[in-house]
Amino acid sequence: MKRLAAALALLLVACAASHGDVVRPAPNFDFAGTGKSLKSFRGQTVVLLFAQSAREKHFREMVYRLKRLYSQFATERVIFVAAIENGPQEVESNIPFVLAADPQKVAADYGVNGRYAIAVIGVDGNVDMITSQLIAPERVRDMVFDNYESQDGSRKTLTDQ
């Protein structure tokens, strides 16, 4: 009986998630000097890079990796945000970065406490991924192109036929 109850509970959670509910909502934050916040970009993917300094080795390496695929990200209107804790520092890149207004608070809200992290926030407002590891830019690209919305559209197309 306990197994049946556990299976039903799991099924209910899976069904709720399959209908586009926000499972892990991204904490909102303001962008420096723009008067806009993360909520104003709902419907677009946001790539959020955390670092103690713009000179931090992992931060620079991830920016370098992302530059290779930037044209693909640009066609999908991906927003790139840097939360740099030690002062508002310019990010040297062909990728236009927006700076988080209060990077220490953003890092705390996202549970980041190391020197570097990257998060991907999907079009539905979910934190799709957050890690302190360097990752392949193709993994970020896959999250942008293979998000819930595109998968849901594919499912509807297949079931409508």
N, C-alpha and C positions, 0 to 999 in steps of 0.2 A: 504494500500500500504506500509506503514511504517513497519507493522508487517511482511509482505512478504519479504521486504528487510532485516529486522533483522534476519528472519529465514534463508534466503539464506546465509547471512554473517556467521551465526553460523554454518551452514552446511559446508561451505567452510573451516572454521577453523577446524572443526571436521575431515574433509577428509584429510586435510594437516597433522594433528596430527596422523591420523591412518596410514600414510605411513612412519612413523619413523623419521619425522623431529625432530630435537632437539628443544624442546619447551622452556626449561629453562636451558640453558647450564651452566655447572659448571665452575666457574672461575678457571683458571689454577694456579698452585702454585708448587714450588720446594720442594723436600724432602731433609731433612738435611743429609749431608754426603754421598749422593748416586749418585749425578749428574743426577738424574731422576726427572721428573715432573709428575703431574697428567695425562697429555696427553699421556705419555708413557704407561699408564695402561688402556687406552681406550679398551673396550672389556671385562673388568673385573669390578665387583662391588667394590666400595670403600665405607667403613664406616669411616666417619670422626667425631671424637669427639673433641669438643672444651672445654677448661677449663682454668681458671686463674692459677690453680695449679694442679699437679697430686694428691694432697691430698684433693682436693675439694670433698665434700660429694657426690654430684650427679654424678660426674665423676667416683669415685670409685664404686658407686652402679651400674652404667651402665656397667662398665667393669666386675664386678662380675656377673651380669645377662648374659652378652654375653658369658662369659666363659662356661656356661652350654651347649651352643649350638655350641661351637667353632669347634668341629669335623665336623659338617655339613657345616659350613662356609668354612672350609679348603678344603673340596672336591670340592667346587665351586670356589676356588682360590680367595676368597674375600681378599682385601687389607684393613688393619686397619691402620688408620692414627690418630695421636694425635697432635692437635694444642694447645700446652700448653704455655700460654702467659708469665708466670713468670719463664723464664729460661728453658733450655733443661733439663727436669727431666725424669728420667727413669720411665716407666709404669710397675708396678709390676703385672705381669699376665703371664699366659701360652699362651696368644695371642701375637704373634709377632707384635708390633706396630712400624710403621715408624713415625718419627717426622717431622712435617712441618718446613721448614727452617725459615720462617718468620711468626710465629703464629699470631702476631698482624695484619699484612696485610691480612692474610687468613681470620681471624675473620671479619675484616672490609669488605673484598670482598664478604663474605657470609652474611653480615648484622647481625652478632652475636655481641651483646653488653652486654651480661650478664655473669654470672659466669660459665655457662655450656650450651652446646647444642650438638645435634647429627644430622648429615646429612647422607643421603644415596645417593650415586651417582651411577646411573645405568650404565649398559654396553654401553648404547648409549650416555653417556656423560651428561645426564639430572640429575638435582638435583631432585630426586624422592621424597624426604622428608627432611625437616629440622624443628627441634623443640627444644625448651628449656625444654621440659618435659621429665621425665623418661618414657620410653616405654618398653613394654614387648619385650624380645629378639625374640619372635616368630613373631612379626610384622616386624622386620628387616629381619628375615629368609624368610617370605612370599614375601618381596620385592625382595630378591635375587632369589628365585626360581620361582616367578610368575612375571617376568619382561616382558617388551614389546616383546623382542626377542622370548621368549618361547610362549607367547600368539599368536604372529604373526605366528609362526610355527604351532601351533595348528589350527589356522584359515585356513592356507593353506592346511593342511592335510585334514580337514573336507570338504573344497570346492573342493579338487581334487578328492574326492571319487565319 
